[in-house]
Every structure is written in structure tokens, then in C-alpha cells.
Amino acid sequence: MKARLQAALARAAAVERELADPATTGDPAKLKALGREHARLERIRKLALEREKLAEERGQAEEFLEDVDPQLVELAQSDLDRIIPRLEKVDADLRALLVPPDPLDDRDVLMEVRAGTGGDEAALFAAELMRMYTRYAEQRGWKTEIVALSEGNVGGVKEAIFSVKGAAAFGRLRYESGVHRVQRVPATEAQGRIHTSAATVAVLPEAEDVDVRIDEKDLKIDVFRSSGPGGQSVNTTDSAVRVTHTPTGLVVQCQDQKSQLQNKIRALEVLRARLLDRMIAEQEAKRAQERRSMVGTGDRSAKIRTYNFPQNRVTDHRINLTLHRLEEILEGELDEIIDALRLASRAEHVAS
């Protein structure tokens, strides 16, 4: 850790010099990136100073443990009881911060929630997941906006795509990707039998032009009239847009904006995010060959979490975390789960 800390402190000094350079103020993208890096390195610098002070206090207290005066020994032990736990906490925080950050963590997010196995019950669960993430975003002061929505027959959601914009949105939500399973008695079940349904969640970092370049000749664009649940027409103009990326076969459809142009812009945003997600998945596959990933970025084919209504239980299977407060979690209180997943991921990177 010592070498990483020295490197981080040296980088902090270099970043401060770059921020003070007048040339930097003329480059908004560079200024934004340096600002984010400076904030992270400043936290490291403050913790390093606190660690140095605590280590000095610990050394002084340990000297007094050998004193012949029992009162001084008692005071020294009292100081150590305070200093050592704090020093251990500072060391743990430093180790986590010294893990090289993922440059995508600060990105905004496109989330895709789809009903899986379970028919109408799965669609209702998908709607609850969408609401859960919306509530979580509200609690953190993030903004959400629906990009595309396909409703089910009983008030559920077949598919929903929505954006989440806010500080470190992808860094916190990235671990939500995967299969979410629900176990409960459906309202339509007369005999009270517990059914199991599922929904999939995809969390995509919002792509920038420098990440993914799309050639217009690789796109096939179709326009058609928007339709609602059951196929009824929503408007009488061809405003809905379907974009097909021919090299990959990816298809994005958007019909929830007011104009054809807006739908096309939204569809291309989703397409860029999916292409970036594919690139990340390929990189993760290569990384997984080198070492086993405990948390990773979230394999959407894997069951990651179970929501059991009869037992008021939510279990995240990746880190064997079980919480008996399902209702609060569905109201958006996800921080305890997300913090535990982030901690597990950092521990894995520190150990690697």
C-alpha cells in the first residue's frame, strides 16, 4: 500500500498544477476529468495526513505503557483503545481509494428492465423494480427520464428503458445487472401457492462519442406509428423509430418521445450504450480468464438476487447477504446492499 499511496500523493500534486494551468480552463472536458480526479485524490491526501497523525499518537501512547505510574498507563491504554480502531478504519478506507478507479463510474446510466419468466406476474415485478430504482434515484438527488416503455396487460411492464443522471450513477448501479427473482403468492392465485417469477436488469454506462463511433451506413432506420398496450394506436403520425445496427444485429426501438427526430436521437443513445456494454463485456470475459470475478460488472444471465415476500427477505446471492426488510428495499433503500457489493468488489481488486 505504501508504494500506491506515494504514487497517489505525487499524482495529486501534479493534478493541482494542471488545474492551475490557464490552458486547462480552455478545455472543459479536461477540466471536468481533472476535477473528478482531484476530488478522489484529495480524499486520499486527507486520510494520509490523518493516518500519519494517528500513527504518531499511537507511538507516543505505547511508550507510556511502560511507565511506572499506573494512571499514565491507564490513560495510554485508553488512548490506544480510541486510536487503533480509527487507524484500522483509515487504513481500510485508504486501501479502497487506492484501487485504480474505473473511468466509467462517474457516467450517467441507461437502465433496461424486462419481464422474464412468469407472465403477468413477471411484468408486475418488473414494474416494481423500475419503481424501486426511481425511488433510489430520488433519494440520491439523481434525475430519471423514461426513454422507452412497453406496458403489460395488468399494469405491469414488459420492457422499460430509462436514463439515470447523477454523480457516480454507474459506479453505484452497475452491480444491479442480472436476473432478479421474486417469490410470492400472486393476487390471482386462489389456493395461496407461492409462485416464482423473474425480471432482468441491464445497467449500461451512457456512451460518449469518443467511446463508440457509429457509421451511418451501418444503420437501418425504420419509422412507424406509435402504439400502446394491446396494439392500439397512440398517434396518427409515423413518429416511432426502429434502428438496426447491421454489423451487430442490435435493434433499438423508441416511440415515447413527441417527434420522430427525438425518438431517433434517443434510439441512437441507447444503441451507443448497448455497443459500449458489449465492448465492456468482451473485456470482462478476457479478465475473467485471468482471475475469477466475485462481483464483476454483473452477468445478466446469472441470478443475482431473490425477493421473498412470505419471509420479508431479500438475498443477494453473489455475496450471501440476506436482509429481512423487503418493503423498505422496494421503496428504494438500496444503499446497504450496494455498499456491501462495492466493498466486496474493492476487496477483490485489492487482493488481486
C-alpha positions as semicolon CSV with decimal commas, in nm:
position;residue;x (nm);y (nm);z (nm)
1;M;0,000;0,000;0,000
2;K;0,293;0,233;0,071
3;A;0,402;0,250;-0,292
4;R;0,046;0,311;-0,413
5;L;0,000;0,586;-0,156
6;Q;0,321;0,763;-0,258
7;A;0,217;0,743;-0,623
8;A;-0,129;0,884;-0,544
9;L;0,016;1,177;-0,345
10;A;0,257;1,255;-0,629
11;R;-0,031;1,245;-0,875
12;A;-0,235;1,476;-0,650
13;A;0,039;1,738;-0,668
14;A;0,056;1,700;-1,048
15;V;-0,322;1,738;-1,083
16;E;-0,317;2,057;-0,875
17;R;-0,051;2,201;-1,108
18;E;-0,258;2,108;-1,413
19;L;-0,572;2,266;-1,266
20;A;-0,376;2,587;-1,202
21;D;-0,256;2,595;-1,564
22;P;-0,455;2,858;-1,763
23;A;-0,455;2,624;-2,063
24;T;-0,669;2,377;-1,868
25;T;-0,956;2,624;-1,825
26;G;-0,994;2,634;-2,204
27;D;-1,057;2,261;-2,223
28;P;-1,391;2,184;-2,049
29;A;-1,360;1,806;-2,091
30;K;-1,012;1,800;-1,939
31;L;-1,118;2,038;-1,662
32;K;-1,411;1,810;-1,571
33;A;-1,193;1,496;-1,569
34;L;-0,922;1,663;-1,360
35;G;-1,184;1,795;-1,119
36;R;-1,317;1,444;-1,056
37;E;-0,966;1,306;-1,014
38;H;-0,871;1,588;-0,779
39;A;-1,172;1,516;-0,554
40;R;-1,070;1,150;-0,522
41;L;-0,702;1,229;-0,462
42;E;-0,790;1,497;-0,207
43;R;-0,975;1,233;-0,002
44;I;-0,661;1,017;-0,017
45;R;-0,441;1,310;0,089
46;K;-0,660;1,391;0,391
47;L;-0,670;1,027;0,500
48;A;-0,292;1,001;0,460
49;L;-0,244;1,304;0,687
50;E;-0,485;1,158;0,944
51;R;-0,305;0,823;0,927
52;E;0,030;0,991;0,990
53;K;-0,109;1,178;1,290
54;L;-0,273;0,864;1,434
55;A;0,047;0,660;1,390
56;E;0,241;0,927;1,581
57;E;-0,018;0,933;1,861
58;R;-0,009;0,554;1,879
59;G;0,369;0,554;1,915
60;Q;0,354;0,807;2,197
61;A;0,079;0,615;2,379
62;E;0,269;0,286;2,351
63;E;0,574;0,448;2,515
64;F;0,365;0,538;2,821
65;L;0,251;0,176;2,859
66;E;0,596;0,108;3,010
67;D;0,563;0,388;3,265
68;V;0,570;0,309;3,636
69;D;0,276;0,541;3,704
70;P;-0,044;0,328;3,677
71;Q;-0,255;0,636;3,597
72;L;-0,038;0,718;3,296
73;V;-0,058;0,356;3,183
74;E;-0,437;0,367;3,213
75;L;-0,456;0,691;3,012
76;A;-0,224;0,547;2,748
77;Q;-0,437;0,234;2,715
78;S;-0,750;0,450;2,686
79;D;-0,585;0,646;2,403
80;L;-0,486;0,324;2,226
81;D;-0,842;0,191;2,254
82;R;-0,951;0,503;2,064
83;I;-0,661;0,528;1,818
84;I;-0,624;0,167;1,697
85;P;-0,983;0,114;1,566
86;R;-0,972;0,452;1,391
87;L;-0,632;0,372;1,240
88;E;-0,764;0,040;1,110
89;K;-1,065;0,220;0,957
90;V;-0,840;0,480;0,789
91;D;-0,618;0,203;0,650
92;A;-0,922;0,020;0,510
93;D;-1,056;0,340;0,351
94;L;-0,715;0,415;0,201
95;R;-0,680;0,066;0,054
96;A;-1,021;0,104;-0,110
97;L;-0,943;0,450;-0,251
98;L;-0,604;0,339;-0,379
99;V;-0,767;0,082;-0,607
100;P;-0,743;0,235;-0,957
101;P;-1,088;0,384;-1,027
102;D;-1,298;0,271;-1,319
103;P;-1,329;0,573;-1,551
104;L;-1,687;0,470;-1,625
105;D;-1,804;0,502;-1,263
106;D;-1,889;0,871;-1,299
107;R;-2,102;0,814;-1,608
108;D;-2,478;0,859;-1,625
109;V;-2,677;0,540;-1,680
110;L;-2,928;0,379;-1,910
111;M;-3,124;0,109;-1,726
112;E;-3,325;-0,161;-1,901
113;V;-3,578;-0,362;-1,701
114;R;-3,756;-0,652;-1,873
115;A;-4,014;-0,902;-1,754
116;G;-3,880;-1,258;-1,764
117;T;-4,041;-1,590;-1,684
118;G;-4,373;-1,568;-1,505
119;G;-4,617;-1,394;-1,742
120;D;-4,822;-1,110;-1,593
121;E;-4,666;-1,163;-1,251
122;A;-4,319;-1,107;-1,400
123;A;-4,443;-0,787;-1,566
124;L;-4,578;-0,662;-1,232
125;F;-4,243;-0,740;-1,068
126;A;-4,058;-0,556;-1,345
127;A;-4,275;-0,251;-1,275
128;E;-4,186;-0,276;-0,904
129;L;-3,814;-0,292;-0,986
130;M;-3,845;0,014;-1,208
131;R;-4,020;0,200;-0,925
132;M;-3,753;0,083;-0,678
133;Y;-3,474;0,230;-0,890
134;T;-3,669;0,551;-0,948
135;R;-3,718;0,592;-0,573
136;Y;-3,348;0,522;-0,512
137;A;-3,253;0,788;-0,768
138;E;-3,484;1,039;-0,598
139;Q;-3,320;0,971;-0,261
140;R;-2,976;1,044;-0,408
141;G;-3,089;1,355;-0,593
142;W;-3,049;1,196;-0,935
143;K;-3,278;1,264;-1,230
144;T;-3,463;0,988;-1,417
145;E;-3,636;1,002;-1,754
146;I;-3,822;0,732;-1,945
147;V;-3,671;0,656;-2,284
148;A;-3,898;0,371;-2,392
149;L;-4,181;0,188;-2,216
150;S;-4,381;-0,118;-2,314
151;E;-4,663;-0,182;-2,068
152;G;-4,817;-0,517;-1,979
153;N;-5,183;-0,615;-1,967
154;V;-5,242;-0,576;-1,591
155;G;-5,047;-0,263;-1,513
156;G;-4,706;-0,428;-1,530
157;V;-4,411;-0,355;-1,755
158;K;-4,289;-0,578;-2,037
159;E;-3,985;-0,360;-2,101
160;A;-3,869;-0,023;-1,973
161;I;-3,564;0,180;-2,066
162;F;-3,490;0,489;-1,860
163;S;-3,197;0,718;-1,800
164;V;-3,049;0,798;-1,460
165;K;-2,836;1,111;-1,440
166;G;-2,633;1,199;-1,132
167;A;-2,296;1,184;-0,960
168;A;-2,140;0,835;-0,977
169;A;-2,467;0,682;-1,103
170;F;-2,299;0,397;-1,291
171;G;-2,049;0,338;-1,010
172;R;-2,335;0,259;-0,772
173;L;-2,591;0,099;-1,003
174;R;-2,359;-0,121;-1,209
175;Y;-2,400;-0,416;-0,969
176;E;-2,776;-0,430;-1,032
177;S;-2,729;-0,601;-1,370
178;G;-2,860;-0,956;-1,371
179;V;-3,165;-1,170;-1,308
180;H;-3,386;-1,061;-1,017
181;R;-3,619;-1,332;-0,884
182;V;-3,940;-1,282;-0,686
183;Q;-4,119;-1,543;-0,473
184;R;-4,473;-1,459;-0,360
185;V;-4,841;-1,551;-0,387
186;P;-4,988;-1,370;-0,690
187;A;-5,315;-1,183;-0,645
188;T;-5,473;-1,418;-0,899
189;E;-5,371;-1,734;-0,709
190;A;-5,682;-1,870;-0,538
191;Q;-5,510;-2,152;-0,347
192;G;-5,234;-1,938;-0,193
193;R;-4,945;-2,110;-0,370
194;I;-4,613;-1,929;-0,391
195;H;-4,500;-1,859;-0,747
196;T;-4,152;-1,774;-0,869
197;S;-4,110;-1,510;-1,140
198;A;-3,816;-1,316;-1,272
199;A;-3,711;-0,993;-1,438
200;T;-3,379;-0,893;-1,591
201;V;-3,198;-0,567;-1,530
202;A;-2,927;-0,421;-1,753
203;V;-2,726;-0,121;-1,636
204;L;-2,541;0,049;-1,919
205;P;-2,298;0,340;-1,882
206;E;-2,409;0,625;-2,105
207;A;-2,175;0,622;-2,403
208;E;-1,993;0,926;-2,533
209;D;-1,896;0,986;-2,894
210;V;-1,533;0,906;-2,816
211;D;-1,632;0,562;-2,681
212;V;-1,836;0,434;-2,972
213;R;-1,838;0,575;-3,324
214;I;-2,134;0,467;-3,536
215;D;-2,115;0,485;-3,913
216;E;-2,442;0,596;-4,071
217;K;-2,404;0,333;-4,345
218;D;-2,421;0,064;-4,075
219;L;-2,768;0,176;-3,967
220;K;-3,107;0,072;-4,096
221;I;-3,378;0,311;-3,979
222;D;-3,750;0,236;-3,999
223;V;-4,034;0,464;-3,891
224;F;-4,386;0,360;-3,791
225;R;-4,681;0,472;-3,581
226;S;-4,654;0,451;-3,204
227;S;-4,878;0,200;-3,030
228;G;-4,980;0,139;-2,672
229;P;-5,081;-0,171;-2,470
230;G;-5,281;-0,415;-2,677
231;G;-5,160;-0,262;-3,003
232;Q;-5,390;0,041;-3,009
233;S;-5,255;0,341;-3,199
234;V;-5,127;0,624;-2,982
235;N;-5,087;0,883;-3,258
236;T;-5,157;0,919;-3,627
237;T;-4,807;1,010;-3,747
238;D;-4,507;0,792;-3,817
239;S;-4,307;0,921;-3,517
240;A;-4,183;0,589;-3,374
241;V;-3,832;0,484;-3,480
242;R;-3,661;0,147;-3,506
243;V;-3,282;0,149;-3,554
244;T;-3,095;-0,166;-3,658
245;H;-2,716;-0,178;-3,633
246;T;-2,637;-0,417;-3,917
247;P;-2,281;-0,524;-3,813
248;T;-2,402;-0,650;-3,473
249;G;-2,773;-0,707;-3,533
250;L;-2,865;-0,489;-3,235
251;V;-3,213;-0,338;-3,264
252;V;-3,340;-0,037;-3,068
253;Q;-3,697;0,090;-3,085
254;C;-3,819;0,419;-2,940
255;Q;-4,170;0,565;-2,955
256;D;-4,218;0,761;-2,633
257;Q;-4,085;1,099;-2,747
258;K;-4,300;1,358;-2,920
259;S;-4,131;1,365;-3,259
260;Q;-3,955;1,130;-3,497
261;L;-3,629;1,324;-3,453
262;Q;-3,643;1,297;-3,073
263;N;-3,714;0,924;-3,097
264;K;-3,421;0,879;-3,334
265;I;-3,185;1,068;-3,102
266;R;-3,299;0,859;-2,806
267;A;-3,268;0,534;-3,001
268;L;-2,911;0,620;-3,103
269;E;-2,824;0,698;-2,740
270;V;-2,949;0,354;-2,637
271;L;-2,766;0,190;-2,927
272;R;-2,436;0,356;-2,832
273;A;-2,481;0,245;-2,471
274;R;-2,550;-0,115;-2,578
275;L;-2,246;-0,118;-2,805
276;L;-2,029;0,015;-2,521
277;D;-2,178;-0,250;-2,291
278;R;-2,083;-0,516;-2,544
279;M;-1,726;-0,385;-2,552
280;I;-1,710;-0,392;-2,170
281;A;-1,850;-0,747;-2,164
282;E;-1,576;-0,862;-2,403
283;Q;-1,310;-0,701;-2,184
284;E;-1,460;-0,862;-1,873
285;A;-1,461;-1,201;-2,043
286;K;-1,088;-1,168;-2,108
287;R;-1,028;-1,054;-1,750
288;A;-1,232;-1,344;-1,610
289;Q;-0,997;-1,588;-1,783
290;E;-0,713;-1,447;-1,576
291;R;-0,890;-1,445;-1,240
292;R;-1,229;-1,534;-1,100
293;S;-1,459;-1,233;-1,051
294;M;-1,674;-1,238;-0,736
295;V;-1,890;-0,939;-0,822
296;G;-1,772;-0,805;-1,157
297;T;-1,990;-0,579;-1,365
298;G;-2,292;-0,810;-1,346
299;D;-2,366;-1,105;-1,571
300;R;-2,727;-1,063;-1,680
301;S;-2,764;-1,439;-1,735
302;A;-2,694;-1,507;-1,367
303;K;-2,950;-1,495;-1,085
304;I;-2,817;-1,225;-0,856
305;R;-3,097;-1,154;-0,607
306;T;-3,414;-1,306;-0,465
307;Y;-3,707;-1,109;-0,320
308;N;-3,908;-1,344;-0,097
309;F;-4,236;-1,186;0,017
310;P;-4,357;-1,453;0,267
311;Q;-4,029;-1,426;0,460
312;N;-3,987;-1,048;0,412
313;R;-3,643;-1,138;0,279
314;V;-3,404;-1,006;0,015
315;T;-3,095;-1,216;-0,059
316;D;-2,806;-1,113;-0,281
317;H;-2,651;-1,442;-0,391
318;R;-2,315;-1,301;-0,502
319;I;-2,207;-1,202;-0,151
320;N;-2,452;-1,416;0,053
321;L;-2,615;-1,108;0,203
322;T;-2,967;-1,151;0,345
323;L;-3,181;-0,863;0,476
324;H;-3,525;-0,901;0,631
325;R;-3,671;-0,567;0,522
326;L;-3,808;-0,629;0,176
327;E;-4,065;-0,348;0,185
328;E;-3,805;-0,079;0,260
329;I;-3,575;-0,208;-0,014
330;L;-3,854;-0,197;-0,272
331;E;-3,911;0,164;-0,159
332;G;-3,559;0,240;-0,282
333;E;-3,348;0,182;0,030
334;L;-3,071;0,005;-0,160
335;D;-2,762;0,161;-0,006
336;E;-2,688;-0,124;0,236
337;I;-2,685;-0,378;-0,048
338;I;-2,495;-0,157;-0,292
339;D;-2,236;-0,056;-0,031
340;A;-2,175;-0,423;0,053
341;L;-2,132;-0,509;-0,316
342;R;-1,894;-0,219;-0,371
343;L;-1,691;-0,323;-0,065
344;A;-1,668;-0,682;-0,193
345;S;-1,558;-0,559;-0,534
346;R;-1,291;-0,334;-0,384
347;A;-1,165;-0,615;-0,160
348;E;-1,133;-0,836;-0,465
349;H;-0,933;-0,572;-0,652
350;V;-0,708;-0,503;-0,352
351;A;-0,632;-0,876;-0,324
352;S;-0,556;-0,910;-0,696
